[in-house]
Amino acid sequence: MKYLLITALLVLFTHHVSAQHHDGKIDRDKLKTLKVAHITEQVSFTQQEAQAFWPLYNTYEAQRNTLHEASKERKKENLEGISEIAAKKYLNTLLKIEDDYYSNQKEYYAKLESVLSAKKIIKVIQANRSFRKKMIDEFKERHKKEVKK
């Protein structure tokens, strides 16, 4: 039944894999649905594992996204003409965000160890990477087609 659901989700969204609206903006909900289906298919969770895993994963992703946005906002700042003291403060802020990111990741993996085997944690990591690669490859392919038009 689980495989039927996953297959149906993948078939349903395959032709919309880029998860973009016509205006070029990313449909984050669609992207998240695709990612959940991909991870579920790759890792083959039991029902008990899935119930324990997804709340941890969603919390981790939310924290990671918050840190990513904070880093992105800091990097947008205009640094022309700032003093050395301000530059050091800026650099320390970026390093703090990076430290928070890795602390968050270590905490997440420690929590995962209480609900998944080490092998399944590795499968989760690999599934995340393969999903990201798949999305990047599909974006590149779509971009090539648009450039040819």
Secondary structure, 3 states (H helix, E strand, C coil): CHHHHHHHHHHHHHCCCCCECCCCCECHHHHHHHHHHHHHHHHCCCHHHHHHHHHHHHHHHHHHHHHHHHHHHHHHCCCCCCCHHHHHHHHHHHHHHHHHHHHHHHHHHHHHCCCCCHHHHHHHHHHHHHHHHHHHHHHHHHHHHHHHC
